[in-house]
Amino acid sequence: MPSRRMLRERALQTLYAIEVGGREPAEALEEILGSGGASDDRAFVRELVLGTLAGASDADRRIGPALQGWTLDRLAIVDRTILRLAVCEAAQKEAPPRAVIINEAVELAKRYSTPEAARFVNGVLSGVFNDASSAQT
C-alpha cells in the first residue's frame, strides 16, 4: 500500500499533466494511476485532484495575500500547483492537521522543485493557514 506522501505525489503529477499537458482530468488520472492499486488509494488521489481543480480559484484568493511581493502567475507551475493542492487538501472535511499538510507540501517542493521553493512553500502556507486561524477566532 503506497504512503499518503506517494499518493500526494501522484495527485501533483496528475494536476501538472492537466495544467501543462492540457489533459482532461479523467485522462490524466487514468494515465498516472493506471488500473492497479487499492480503490481507497485511487479515491484519495481522485479526491485531491478533483478537489484542487474545483477549489483552485478559492485557493488562489487565499494564497495571493501570503505571496509577499509575488503574484501567482509569476510562480513556477509546479510551485503554484503544490500550494493549491495543500490549501485545497486543508479544506477537506477529514483533512490532516495543517502542520502535516505544510510538511507534505514542503517535501513535494524539495522533490519536484528547488530547495528555495521548499522554503517559499513553507512560508506561504504558514501565512495562509495563520490568516485562516486568525479569521476563525
N, CA, C and O atoms as CSV, one atom per row, in Angstrom:
chain,resi,resn,atom,element,x,y,z
A,1,MET,N,N,0.849,-1.182,0.000
A,1,MET,CA,C,0.000,0.000,0.000
A,1,MET,C,C,0.893,1.244,0.000
A,1,MET,O,O,1.746,1.392,0.876
A,2,PRO,N,N,0.705,2.129,-0.969
A,2,PRO,CA,C,1.512,3.345,-1.027
A,2,PRO,C,C,1.208,4.266,0.153
A,2,PRO,O,O,0.105,4.271,0.699
A,3,SER,N,N,2.224,5.043,0.528
A,3,SER,CA,C,2.036,6.012,1.604
A,3,SER,C,C,1.192,7.183,1.101
A,3,SER,O,O,1.036,7.388,-0.102
A,4,ARG,N,N,0.656,7.938,2.049
A,4,ARG,CA,C,-0.106,9.140,1.667
A,4,ARG,C,C,0.792,10.107,0.902
A,4,ARG,O,O,0.334,10.788,-0.017
A,5,ARG,N,N,2.072,10.169,1.279
A,5,ARG,CA,C,3.003,11.055,0.565
A,5,ARG,C,C,3.083,10.650,-0.908
A,5,ARG,O,O,3.039,11.502,-1.795
A,6,MET,N,N,3.200,9.360,-1.157
A,6,MET,CA,C,3.279,8.884,-2.537
A,6,MET,C,C,1.982,9.198,-3.291
A,6,MET,O,O,2.009,9.542,-4.473
A,7,LEU,N,N,0.868,9.078,-2.604
A,7,LEU,CA,C,-0.417,9.392,-3.240
A,7,LEU,C,C,-0.528,10.883,-3.538
A,7,LEU,O,O,-1.086,11.272,-4.564
A,8,ARG,N,N,0.005,11.722,-2.641
A,8,ARG,CA,C,0.019,13.162,-2.912
A,8,ARG,C,C,0.914,13.462,-4.119
A,8,ARG,O,O,0.605,14.340,-4.925
A,9,GLU,N,N,2.016,12.730,-4.234
A,9,GLU,CA,C,2.876,12.883,-5.411
A,9,GLU,C,C,2.104,12.551,-6.681
A,9,GLU,O,O,2.213,13.258,-7.683
A,10,ARG,N,N,1.342,11.499,-6.638
A,10,ARG,CA,C,0.540,11.121,-7.813
A,10,ARG,C,C,-0.492,12.210,-8.131
A,10,ARG,O,O,-0.745,12.515,-9.297
A,11,ALA,N,N,-1.082,12.789,-7.087
A,11,ALA,CA,C,-2.032,13.885,-7.305
A,11,ALA,C,C,-1.324,15.072,-7.948
A,11,ALA,O,O,-1.852,15.680,-8.879
A,12,LEU,N,N,-0.130,15.405,-7.456
A,12,LEU,CA,C,0.640,16.505,-8.033
A,12,LEU,C,C,0.980,16.213,-9.493
A,12,LEU,O,O,0.839,17.087,-10.348
A,13,GLN,N,N,1.421,15.005,-9.781
A,13,GLN,CA,C,1.750,14.629,-11.156
A,13,GLN,C,C,0.525,14.753,-12.066
A,13,GLN,O,O,0.629,15.201,-13.208
A,14,THR,N,N,-0.610,14.357,-11.554
A,14,THR,CA,C,-1.844,14.437,-12.336
A,14,THR,C,C,-2.220,15.891,-12.601
A,14,THR,O,O,-2.544,16.257,-13.730
A,15,LEU,N,N,-2.175,16.715,-11.563
A,15,LEU,CA,C,-2.505,18.133,-11.725
A,15,LEU,C,C,-1.540,18.815,-12.693
A,15,LEU,O,O,-1.945,19.658,-13.494
A,16,TYR,N,N,-0.274,18.448,-12.615
A,16,TYR,CA,C,0.727,19.013,-13.522
A,16,TYR,C,C,0.428,18.600,-14.965
A,16,TYR,O,O,0.525,19.420,-15.878
A,17,ALA,N,N,0.067,17.342,-15.170
A,17,ALA,CA,C,-0.274,16.862,-16.516
A,17,ALA,C,C,-1.485,17.605,-17.073
A,17,ALA,O,O,-1.558,17.874,-18.272
A,18,ILE,N,N,-2.419,17.930,-16.210
A,18,ILE,CA,C,-3.603,18.679,-16.631
A,18,ILE,C,C,-3.210,20.104,-16.996
A,18,ILE,O,O,-3.620,20.625,-18.033
A,19,GLU,N,N,-2.407,20.733,-16.131
A,19,GLU,CA,C,-2.013,22.137,-16.326
A,19,GLU,C,C,-1.094,22.309,-17.536
A,19,GLU,O,O,-1.332,23.169,-18.383
A,20,VAL,N,N,-0.060,21.501,-17.611
A,20,VAL,CA,C,0.953,21.675,-18.649
A,20,VAL,C,C,0.593,20.932,-19.930
A,20,VAL,O,O,0.781,21.446,-21.033
A,21,GLY,N,N,0.081,19.733,-19.774
A,21,GLY,CA,C,-0.195,18.902,-20.940
A,21,GLY,C,C,-1.564,19.090,-21.540
A,21,GLY,O,O,-1.865,18.541,-22.600
A,22,GLY,N,N,-2.405,19.870,-20.866
A,22,GLY,CA,C,-3.748,20.102,-21.377
A,22,GLY,C,C,-4.632,18.862,-21.360
A,22,GLY,O,O,-5.607,18.772,-22.106
A,23,ARG,N,N,-4.285,17.916,-20.507
A,23,ARG,CA,C,-5.060,16.673,-20.421
A,23,ARG,C,C,-6.387,16.919,-19.710
A,23,ARG,O,O,-6.495,17.816,-18.874
A,24,GLU,N,N,-7.371,16.135,-20.041
A,24,GLU,CA,C,-8.629,16.122,-19.302
A,24,GLU,C,C,-8.370,15.419,-17.974
A,24,GLU,O,O,-7.544,14.507,-17.922
A,25,PRO,N,N,-9.050,15.816,-16.899
A,25,PRO,CA,C,-8.804,15.189,-15.595
A,25,PRO,C,C,-8.925,13.666,-15.611
A,25,PRO,O,O,-8.064,12.979,-15.061
A,26,ALA,N,N,-9.965,13.131,-16.225
A,26,ALA,CA,C,-10.147,11.671,-16.238
A,26,ALA,C,C,-9.000,10.983,-16.969
A,26,ALA,O,O,-8.515,9.939,-16.536
A,27,GLU,N,N,-8.579,11.568,-18.065
A,27,GLU,CA,C,-7.474,11.008,-18.847
A,27,GLU,C,C,-6.169,11.053,-18.049
A,27,GLU,O,O,-5.421,10.076,-18.017
A,28,ALA,N,N,-5.902,12.190,-17.408
A,28,ALA,CA,C,-4.670,12.332,-16.630
A,28,ALA,C,C,-4.668,11.389,-15.435
A,28,ALA,O,O,-3.641,10.783,-15.128
A,29,LEU,N,N,-5.805,11.260,-14.759
A,29,LEU,CA,C,-5.895,10.333,-13.630
A,29,LEU,C,C,-5.622,8.903,-14.078
A,29,LEU,O,O,-4.886,8.170,-13.417
A,30,GLU,N,N,-6.204,8.515,-15.181
A,30,GLU,CA,C,-6.002,7.155,-15.695
A,30,GLU,C,C,-4.540,6.929,-16.068
A,30,GLU,O,O,-3.977,5.867,-15.805
A,31,GLU,N,N,-3.937,7.938,-16.682
A,31,GLU,CA,C,-2.536,7.821,-17.091
A,31,GLU,C,C,-1.611,7.673,-15.880
A,31,GLU,O,O,-0.700,6.845,-15.894
A,32,ILE,N,N,-1.841,8.463,-14.848
A,32,ILE,CA,C,-0.972,8.444,-13.666
A,32,ILE,C,C,-1.261,7.231,-12.793
A,32,ILE,O,O,-0.333,6.584,-12.306
A,33,LEU,N,N,-2.526,6.918,-12.591
A,33,LEU,CA,C,-2.892,5.835,-11.677
A,33,LEU,C,C,-2.906,4.464,-12.339
A,33,LEU,O,O,-2.710,3.449,-11.670
A,34,GLY,N,N,-3.135,4.428,-13.638
A,34,GLY,CA,C,-3.266,3.140,-14.306
A,34,GLY,C,C,-4.497,2.419,-13.798
A,34,GLY,O,O,-5.430,3.046,-13.297
A,35,SER,N,N,-4.500,1.120,-13.923
A,35,SER,CA,C,-5.674,0.358,-13.495
A,35,SER,C,C,-5.443,-0.365,-12.174
A,35,SER,O,O,-6.367,-0.966,-11.627
A,36,GLY,N,N,-4.221,-0.311,-11.659
A,36,GLY,CA,C,-3.918,-1.028,-10.418
A,36,GLY,C,C,-4.115,-0.165,-9.193
A,36,GLY,O,O,-4.514,0.996,-9.284
A,37,GLY,N,N,-3.833,-0.746,-8.061
A,37,GLY,CA,C,-3.916,-0.016,-6.806
A,37,GLY,C,C,-5.233,-0.214,-6.097
A,37,GLY,O,O,-6.251,-0.553,-6.700
A,38,ALA,N,N,-5.183,0.005,-4.811
A,38,ALA,CA,C,-6.375,-0.138,-3.978
A,38,ALA,C,C,-7.380,0.959,-4.308
A,38,ALA,O,O,-7.007,2.084,-4.641
A,39,SER,N,N,-8.640,0.619,-4.212
A,39,SER,CA,C,-9.678,1.596,-4.542
A,39,SER,C,C,-9.638,2.789,-3.594
A,39,SER,O,O,-9.928,3.910,-4.013
A,40,ASP,N,N,-9.285,2.575,-2.321
A,40,ASP,CA,C,-9.175,3.696,-1.380
A,40,ASP,C,C,-8.071,4.660,-1.802
A,40,ASP,O,O,-8.234,5.877,-1.712
A,41,ASP,N,N,-6.949,4.111,-2.262
A,41,ASP,CA,C,-5.837,4.951,-2.711
A,41,ASP,C,C,-6.230,5.749,-3.947
A,41,ASP,O,O,-5.955,6.945,-4.040
A,42,ARG,N,N,-6.867,5.083,-4.881
A,42,ARG,CA,C,-7.312,5.754,-6.102
A,42,ARG,C,C,-8.331,6.845,-5.768
A,42,ARG,O,O,-8.307,7.926,-6.355
A,43,ALA,N,N,-9.217,6.555,-4.829
A,43,ALA,CA,C,-10.229,7.535,-4.420
A,43,ALA,C,C,-9.575,8.745,-3.755
A,43,ALA,O,O,-10.003,9.878,-3.974
A,44,PHE,N,N,-8.544,8.510,-2.947
A,44,PHE,CA,C,-7.839,9.607,-2.281
A,44,PHE,C,C,-7.198,10.533,-3.318
A,44,PHE,O,O,-7.337,11.753,-3.233
A,45,VAL,N,N,-6.500,9.955,-4.289
A,45,VAL,CA,C,-5.857,10.762,-5.328
A,45,VAL,C,C,-6.914,11.505,-6.139
A,45,VAL,O,O,-6.769,12.698,-6.406
A,46,ARG,N,N,-7.961,10.814,-6.524
A,46,ARG,CA,C,-9.042,11.432,-7.308
A,46,ARG,C,C,-9.660,12.606,-6.525
A,46,ARG,O,O,-9.911,13.670,-7.092
A,47,GLU,N,N,-9.900,12.404,-5.236
A,47,GLU,CA,C,-10.479,13.467,-4.407
A,47,GLU,C,C,-9.544,14.674,-4.327
A,47,GLU,O,O,-9.994,15.817,-4.412
A,48,LEU,N,N,-8.243,14.422,-4.164
A,48,LEU,CA,C,-7.286,15.529,-4.127
A,48,LEU,C,C,-7.265,16.285,-5.453
A,48,LEU,O,O,-7.290,17.515,-5.473
A,49,VAL,N,N,-7.221,15.550,-6.545
A,49,VAL,CA,C,-7.137,16.180,-7.865
A,49,VAL,C,C,-8.409,16.963,-8.177
A,49,VAL,O,O,-8.347,18.145,-8.518
A,50,LEU,N,N,-9.543,16.315,-8.061
A,50,LEU,CA,C,-10.800,16.989,-8.405
A,50,LEU,C,C,-11.111,18.121,-7.432
A,50,LEU,O,O,-11.644,19.155,-7.832
A,51,GLY,N,N,-10.780,17.930,-6.156
A,51,GLY,CA,C,-10.970,18.991,-5.168
A,51,GLY,C,C,-10.090,20.197,-5.454
A,51,GLY,O,O,-10.516,21.339,-5.284
A,52,THR,N,N,-8.863,19.942,-5.889
A,52,THR,CA,C,-7.949,21.038,-6.216
A,52,THR,C,C,-8.407,21.768,-7.468
A,52,THR,O,O,-8.353,22.996,-7.521
A,53,LEU,N,N,-8.850,21.039,-8.459
A,53,LEU,CA,C,-9.358,21.689,-9.672
A,53,LEU,C,C,-10.585,22.543,-9.362
A,53,LEU,O,O,-10.700,23.672,-9.840
A,54,ALA,N,N,-11.491,22.004,-8.568
A,54,ALA,CA,C,-12.718,22.735,-8.225
A,54,ALA,C,C,-12.438,23.921,-7.314
A,54,ALA,O,O,-13.114,24.946,-7.405
A,55,GLY,N,N,-11.454,23.791,-6.441
A,55,GLY,CA,C,-11.180,24.830,-5.454
A,55,GLY,C,C,-10.038,25.759,-5.804
A,55,GLY,O,O,-9.618,26.554,-4.963
A,56,ALA,N,N,-9.519,25.680,-7.028
A,56,ALA,CA,C,-8.337,26.463,-7.399
A,56,ALA,C,C,-8.557,27.966,-7.249
A,56,ALA,O,O,-7.676,28.662,-6.745
A,57,SER,N,N,-9.693,28.474,-7.668
A,57,SER,CA,C,-9.940,29.924,-7.574
A,57,SER,C,C,-9.969,30.383,-6.127
A,57,SER,O,O,-9.382,31.409,-5.785
A,58,ASP,N,N,-10.651,29.622,-5.274
A,58,ASP,CA,C,-10.687,29.959,-3.854
A,58,ASP,C,C,-9.292,29.847,-3.246
A,58,ASP,O,O,-8.883,30.702,-2.461
A,59,ALA,N,N,-8.572,28.807,-3.604
A,59,ALA,CA,C,-7.203,28.641,-3.100
A,59,ALA,C,C,-6.337,29.818,-3.530
A,59,ALA,O,O,-5.559,30.338,-2.731
A,60,ASP,N,N,-6.463,30.239,-4.774
A,60,ASP,CA,C,-5.676,31.371,-5.267
A,60,ASP,C,C,-5.976,32.639,-4.479
A,60,ASP,O,O,-5.069,33.419,-4.190
A,61,ARG,N,N,-7.242,32.851,-4.131
A,61,ARG,CA,C,-7.604,34.036,-3.328
A,61,ARG,C,C,-6.963,33.973,-1.949
A,61,ARG,O,O,-6.598,35.006,-1.387
A,62,ARG,N,N,-6.826,32.789,-1.406
A,62,ARG,CA,C,-6.206,32.635,-0.089
A,62,ARG,C,C,-4.684,32.719,-0.174
A,62,ARG,O,O,-4.041,33.240,0.738
A,63,ILE,N,N,-4.110,32.216,-1.245
A,63,ILE,CA,C,-2.654,32.197,-1.404
A,63,ILE,C,C,-2.122,33.587,-1.741
A,63,ILE,O,O,-1.084,33.994,-1.220
A,64,GLY,N,N,-2.815,34.309,-2.596
A,64,GLY,CA,C,-2.347,35.602,-3.092
A,64,GLY,C,C,-1.797,36.538,-2.032
A,64,GLY,O,O,-0.669,37.011,-2.177
A,65,PRO,N,N,-2.546,36.830,-0.965
A,65,PRO,CA,C,-2.045,37.757,0.046
A,65,PRO,C,C,-0.795,37.262,0.789
A,65,PRO,O,O,-0.054,38.070,1.348
A,66,ALA,N,N,-0.560,35.975,0.799
A,66,ALA,CA,C,0.597,35.420,1.512
A,66,ALA,C,C,1.858,35.397,0.652
A,66,ALA,O,O,2.921,35.010,1.138
A,67,LEU,N,N,1.764,35.800,-0.602
A,67,LEU,CA,C,2.915,35.706,-1.500
A,67,LEU,C,C,3.962,36.787,-1.263
A,67,LEU,O,O,5.123,36.592,-1.624
A,68,GLN,N,N,3.599,37.897,-0.680
A,68,GLN,CA,C,4.524,38.972,-0.319
A,68,GLN,C,C,5.496,39.324,-1.448
A,68,GLN,O,O,6.642,38.876,-1.465
A,69,GLY,N,N,5.019,40.120,-2.368
A,69,GLY,CA,C,5.861,40.599,-3.453
A,69,GLY,C,C,5.836,39.731,-4.696
A,69,GLY,O,O,6.503,40.042,-5.683
A,70,TRP,N,N,5.093,38.668,-4.662
A,70,TRP,CA,C,4.960,37.777,-5.811
A,70,TRP,C,C,3.503,37.757,-6.249
A,70,TRP,O,O,2.607,38.142,-5.498
A,71,THR,N,N,3.285,37.306,-7.463
A,71,THR,CA,C,1.932,37.047,-7.928
A,71,THR,C,C,1.872,35.587,-8.371
A,71,THR,O,O,2.889,34.995,-8.731
A,72,LEU,N,N,0.687,35.026,-8.340
A,72,LEU,CA,C,0.533,33.619,-8.710
A,72,LEU,C,C,1.052,33.318,-10.111
A,72,LEU,O,O,1.642,32.263,-10.346
A,73,ASP,N,N,0.834,34.239,-11.034
A,73,ASP,CA,C,1.261,33.972,-12.411
A,73,ASP,C,C,2.776,33.990,-12.579
A,73,ASP,O,O,3.283,33.516,-13.596
A,74,ARG,N,N,3.506,34.524,-11.607
A,74,ARG,CA,C,4.973,34.523,-11.666
A,74,ARG,C,C,5.579,33.257,-11.075
A,74,ARG,O,O,6.764,32.991,-11.272
A,75,LEU,N,N,4.795,32.485,-10.363
A,75,LEU,CA,C,5.316,31.268,-9.744
A,75,LEU,C,C,5.531,30.179,-10.788
A,75,LEU,O,O,4.839,30.121,-11.804
A,76,ALA,N,N,6.503,29.321,-10.513
A,76,ALA,CA,C,6.665,28.130,-11.346
A,76,ALA,C,C,5.381,27.307,-11.245
A,76,ALA,O,O,4.749,27.263,-10.189
A,77,ILE,N,N,5.007,26.671,-12.322
A,77,ILE,CA,C,3.755,25.910,-12.341
A,77,ILE,C,C,3.724,24.867,-11.238
A,77,ILE,O,O,2.705,24.701,-10.568
A,78,VAL,N,N,4.824,24.168,-11.043
A,78,VAL,CA,C,4.838,23.117,-10.018
A,78,VAL,C,C,4.659,23.716,-8.622
A,78,VAL,O,O,3.973,23.129,-7.785
A,79,ASP,N,N,5.268,24.876,-8.363
A,79,ASP,CA,C,5.126,25.510,-7.046
A,79,ASP,C,C,3.692,25.967,-6.812
A,79,ASP,O,O,3.135,25.767,-5.733
A,80,ARG,N,N,3.105,26.576,-7.822
A,80,ARG,CA,C,1.709,27.018,-7.714
A,80,ARG,C,C,0.785,25.818,-7.497
A,80,ARG,O,O,-0.162,25.890,-6.713
A,81,THR,N,N,1.059,24.739,-8.179
A,81,THR,CA,C,0.237,23.537,-8.046
A,81,THR,C,C,0.371,22.929,-6.660
A,81,THR,O,O,-0.620,22.476,-6.087
A,82,ILE,N,N,1.573,22.912,-6.115
A,82,ILE,CA,C,1.785,22.402,-4.754
A,82,ILE,C,C,1.011,23.243,-3.747
A,82,ILE,O,O,0.369,22.700,-2.848
A,83,LEU,N,N,1.067,24.561,-3.889
A,83,LEU,CA,C,0.338,25.447,-2.973
A,83,LEU,C,C,-1.167,25.209,-3.066
A,83,LEU,O,O,-1.846,25.103,-2.044
A,84,ARG,N,N,-1.679,25.126,-4.271
A,84,ARG,CA,C,-3.121,24.881,-4.447
A,84,ARG,C,C,-3.526,23.537,-3.851
A,84,ARG,O,O,-4.544,23.438,-3.167
A,85,LEU,N,N,-2.735,22.517,-4.109
A,85,LEU,CA,C,-3.024,21.179,-3.592
A,85,LEU,C,C,-3.105,21.206,-2.071
A,85,LEU,O,O,-4.020,20.626,-1.487
A,86,ALA,N,N,-2.155,21.873,-1.431
A,86,ALA,CA,C,-2.128,21.931,0.032
A,86,ALA,C,C,-3.328,22.697,0.589
A,86,ALA,O,O,-3.975,22.239,1.531
A,87,VAL,N,N,-3.621,23.849,0.016
A,87,VAL,CA,C,-4.739,24.661,0.506
A,87,VAL,C,C,-6.058,23.918,0.312
A,87,VAL,O,O,-6.925,23.947,1.186
A,88,CYS,N,N,-6.207,23.263,-0.812
A,88,CYS,CA,C,-7.450,22.519,-1.067
A,88,CYS,C,C,-7.554,21.280,-0.193
A,88,CYS,O,O,-8.652,20.924,0.237
A,89,GLU,N,N,-6.434,20.614,0.081
A,89,GLU,CA,C,-6.497,19.465,0.986
A,89,GLU,C,C,-6.914,19.911,2.384
A,89,GLU,O,O,-7.675,19.215,3.056
A,90,ALA,N,N,-6.421,21.058,2.821
A,90,ALA,CA,C,-6.770,21.566,4.151
A,90,ALA,C,C,-8.257,21.875,4.263
A,90,ALA,O,O,-8.812,21.859,5.362
A,91,ALA,N,N,-8.902,22.155,3.144
A,91,ALA,CA,C,-10.331,22.484,3.153
A,91,ALA,C,C,-11.221,21.247,3.174
A,91,ALA,O,O,-12.434,21.365,3.348
A,92,GLN,N,N,-10.641,20.068,3.001
A,92,GLN,CA,C,-11.439,18.843,3.006
A,92,GLN,C,C,-11.964,18.545,4.403
A,92,GLN,O,O,-11.382,18.961,5.405
A,93,LYS,N,N,-13.072,17.818,4.451
A,93,LYS,CA,C,-13.718,17.502,5.730
A,93,LYS,C,C,-12.798,16.777,6.701
A,93,LYS,O,O,-12.715,17.149,7.872
A,94,GLU,N,N,-12.120,15.765,6.235
A,94,GLU,CA,C,-11.264,14.969,7.114
A,94,GLU,C,C,-9.795,15.214,6.800
A,94,GLU,O,O,-9.019,14.275,6.623
A,95,ALA,N,N,-9.428,16.488,6.733
A,95,ALA,CA,C,-8.057,16.858,6.400
A,95,ALA,C,C,-7.122,16.553,7.566
A,95,ALA,O,O,-7.521,16.625,8.728
A,96,PRO,N,N,-5.882,16.213,7.247
A,96,PRO,CA,C,-4.899,16.045,8.317
A,96,PRO,C,C,-4.598,17.405,8.954
A,96,PRO,O,O,-5.016,18.436,8.428
A,97,PRO,N,N,-3.882,17.416,10.073
A,97,PRO,CA,C,-3.509,18.696,10.688
A,97,PRO,C,C,-2.734,19.567,9.693
A,97,PRO,O,O,-2.032,19.060,8.818
A,98,ARG,N,N,-2.873,20.853,9.842
A,98,ARG,CA,C,-2.223,21.772,8.903
A,98,ARG,C,C,-0.710,21.624,8.905
A,98,ARG,O,O,-0.079,21.790,7.861
A,99,ALA,N,N,-0.113,21.315,10.050
A,99,ALA,CA,C,1.338,21.107,10.101
A,99,ALA,C,C,1.747,19.941,9.200
A,99,ALA,O,O,2.797,19.990,8.559
A,100,VAL,N,N,0.934,18.912,9.150
A,100,VAL,CA,C,1.208,17.759,8.279
A,100,VAL,C,C,1.085,18.184,6.817
A,100,VAL,O,O,1.916,17.811,5.988
A,101,ILE,N,N,0.067,18.951,6.506
A,101,ILE,CA,C,-0.135,19.413,5.131
A,101,ILE,C,C,1.044,20.275,4.684
A,101,ILE,O,O,1.538,20.122,3.567
A,102,ILE,N,N,1.493,21.180,5.552
A,102,ILE,CA,C,2.647,22.021,5.215
A,102,ILE,C,C,3.878,21.157,4.985
A,102,ILE,O,O,4.589,21.339,3.997
A,103,ASN,N,N,4.136,20.219,5.890
A,103,ASN,CA,C,5.304,19.355,5.750
A,103,ASN,C,C,5.252,18.556,4.444
A,103,ASN,O,O,6.258,18.444,3.744
A,104,GLU,N,N,4.102,18.012,4.125
A,104,GLU,CA,C,3.965,17.243,2.885
A,104,GLU,C,C,4.206,18.135,1.662
A,104,GLU,O,O,4.845,17.707,0.701
A,105,ALA,N,N,3.702,19.357,1.695
A,105,ALA,CA,C,3.907,20.283,0.577
A,105,ALA,C,C,5.384,20.652,0.443
A,105,ALA,O,O,5.903,20.741,-0.669
A,106,VAL,N,N,6.055,20.864,1.562
A,106,VAL,CA,C,7.488,21.169,1.541
A,106,VAL,C,C,8.264,19.997,0.937
A,106,VAL,O,O,9.173,20.201,0.132
A,107,GLU,N,N,7.910,18.790,1.320
A,107,GLU,CA,C,8.584,17.605,0.769
A,107,GLU,C,C,8.334,17.477,-0.735
A,107,GLU,O,O,9.237,17.099,-1.481
A,108,LEU,N,N,7.128,17.786,-1.181
A,108,LEU,CA,C,6.850,17.782,-2.622
A,108,LEU,C,C,7.711,18.822,-3.339
A,108,LEU,O,O,8.250,18.554,-4.413
A,109,ALA,N,N,7.838,20.004,-2.745
A,109,ALA,CA,C,8.654,21.056,-3.359
A,109,ALA,C,C,10.125,20.644,-3.406
A,109,ALA,O,O,10.807,20.904,-4.397
A,110,LYS,N,N,10.615,20.008,-2.352
A,110,LYS,CA,C,12.006,19.538,-2.358
A,110,LYS,C,C,12.234,18.536,-3.480
A,110,LYS,O,O,13.274,18.556,-4.138
A,111,ARG,N,N,11.277,17.676,-3.690
A,111,ARG,CA,C,11.434,16.615,-4.691
A,111,ARG,C,C,11.203,17.103,-6.119
A,111,ARG,O,O,11.902,16.680,-7.039
A,112,TYR,N,N,10.235,17.982,-6.306
A,112,TYR,CA,C,9.839,18.362,-7.662
A,112,TYR,C,C,10.233,19.783,-8.056
A,112,TYR,O,O,10.043,20.175,-9.207
A,113,SER,N,N,10.777,20.559,-7.121
A,113,SER,CA,C,11.171,21.927,-7.441
A,113,SER,C,C,12.584,22.158,-6.914
A,113,SER,O,O,13.501,21.418,-7.270
A,114,THR,N,N,12.770,23.157,-6.084
A,114,THR,CA,C,14.109,23.515,-5.603
A,114,THR,C,C,14.096,23.682,-4.087
A,114,THR,O,O,13.027,23.825,-3.493
A,115,PRO,N,N,15.280,23.665,-3.447
A,115,PRO,CA,C,15.319,23.932,-2.000
A,115,PRO,C,C,14.731,25.306,-1.657
A,115,PRO,O,O,14.072,25.466,-0.630
A,116,GLU,N,N,14.975,26.287,-2.522
A,116,GLU,CA,C,14.409,27.618,-2.285
A,116,GLU,C,C,12.885,27.571,-2.361
A,116,GLU,O,O,12.196,28.232,-1.584
A,117,ALA,N,N,12.375,26.798,-3.287
A,117,ALA,CA,C,10.921,26.659,-3.413
A,117,ALA,C,C,10.339,25.994,-2.179
A,117,ALA,O,O,9.241,26.343,-1.747
A,118,ALA,N,N,11.061,25.044,-1.609
A,118,ALA,CA,C,10.578,24.375,-0.399
A,118,ALA,C,C,10.422,25.383,0.741
A,118,ALA,O,O,9.423,25.362,1.459
A,119,ARG,N,N,11.403,26.254,0.903
A,119,ARG,CA,C,11.300,27.291,1.948
A,119,ARG,C,C,10.157,28.259,1.636
A,119,ARG,O,O,9.414,28.668,2.528
A,120,PHE,N,N,10.031,28.614,0.367
A,120,PHE,CA,C,8.972,29.516,-0.066
A,120,PHE,C,C,7.599,28.914,0.214
A,120,PHE,O,O,6.727,29.589,0.760
A,121,VAL,N,N,7.403,27.656,-0.155
A,121,VAL,CA,C,6.136,26.954,0.082
A,121,VAL,C,C,5.828,26.928,1.573
A,121,VAL,O,O,4.688,27.159,1.976
A,122,ASN,N,N,6.826,26.650,2.385
A,122,ASN,CA,C,6.646,26.632,3.839
A,122,ASN,C,C,6.145,27.989,4.331
A,122,ASN,O,O,5.178,28.057,5.089
A,123,GLY,N,N,6.793,29.057,3.905
A,123,GLY,CA,C,6.408,30.395,4.346
A,123,GLY,C,C,5.022,30.802,3.875
A,123,GLY,O,O,4.236,31.359,4.642
A,124,VAL,N,N,4.726,30.525,2.622
A,124,VAL,CA,C,3.421,30.907,2.072
A,124,VAL,C,C,2.303,30.150,2.778
A,124,VAL,O,O,1.312,30.750,3.193
A,125,LEU,N,N,2.458,28.840,2.916
A,125,LEU,CA,C,1.395,28.058,3.563
A,125,LEU,C,C,1.248,28.421,5.034
A,125,LEU,O,O,0.132,28.444,5.555
A,126,SER,N,N,2.345,28.702,5.704
A,126,SER,CA,C,2.242,29.154,7.098
A,126,SER,C,C,1.433,30.441,7.166
A,126,SER,O,O,0.600,30.610,8.056
A,127,GLY,N,N,1.679,31.351,6.225
A,127,GLY,CA,C,0.917,32.590,6.176
A,127,GLY,C,C,-0.552,32.360,5.870
A,127,GLY,O,O,-1.420,32.959,6.504
A,128,VAL,N,N,-0.833,31.507,4.916
A,128,VAL,CA,C,-2.224,31.203,4.551
A,128,VAL,C,C,-2.961,30.613,5.741
A,128,VAL,O,O,-4.065,31.047,6.070
A,129,PHE,N,N,-2.358,29.630,6.386
A,129,PHE,CA,C,-3.043,28.942,7.478
A,129,PHE,C,C,-3.100,29.787,8.744
A,129,PHE,O,O,-4.054,29.666,9.513
A,130,ASN,N,N,-2.111,30.635,8.982
A,130,ASN,CA,C,-2.186,31.542,10.129
A,130,ASN,C,C,-3.282,32.574,9.929
A,130,ASN,O,O,-3.994,32.912,10.874
A,131,ASP,N,N,-3.427,33.082,8.701
A,131,ASP,CA,C,-4.510,34.025,8.404
A,131,ASP,C,C,-5.862,33.357,8.583
A,131,ASP,O,O,-6.798,33.970,9.096
A,132,ALA,N,N,-5.968,32.100,8.160
A,132,ALA,CA,C,-7.230,31.364,8.300
A,132,ALA,C,C,-7.556,31.148,9.769
A,132,ALA,O,O,-8.716,31.254,10.169
A,133,SER,N,N,-6.545,30.845,10.577
A,133,SER,CA,C,-6.770,30.641,12.012
A,133,SER,C,C,-7.200,31.938,12.674
A,133,SER,O,O,-8.083,31.939,13.532
A,134,SER,N,N,-6.578,33.046,12.277
A,134,SER,CA,C,-6.935,34.343,12.847
A,134,SER,C,C,-8.359,34.730,12.483
A,134,SER,O,O,-9.081,35.306,13.297
A,135,ALA,N,N,-8.760,34.414,11.261
A,135,ALA,CA,C,-10.108,34.765,10.802
A,135,ALA,C,C,-11.177,33.956,11.517
A,135,ALA,O,O,-12.315,34.407,11.643
A,136,GLN,N,N,-10.818,32.750,11.991
A,136,GLN,CA,C,-11.797,31.892,12.653
A,136,GLN,C,C,-11.998,32.258,14.117
A,136,GLN,O,O,-13.003,31.875,14.715
A,137,THR,N,N,-11.059,32.994,14.702
A,137,THR,CA,C,-11.187,33.332,16.126
A,137,THR,C,C,-11.869,34.648,16.340
A,137,THR,O,O,-12.051,35.070,17.482
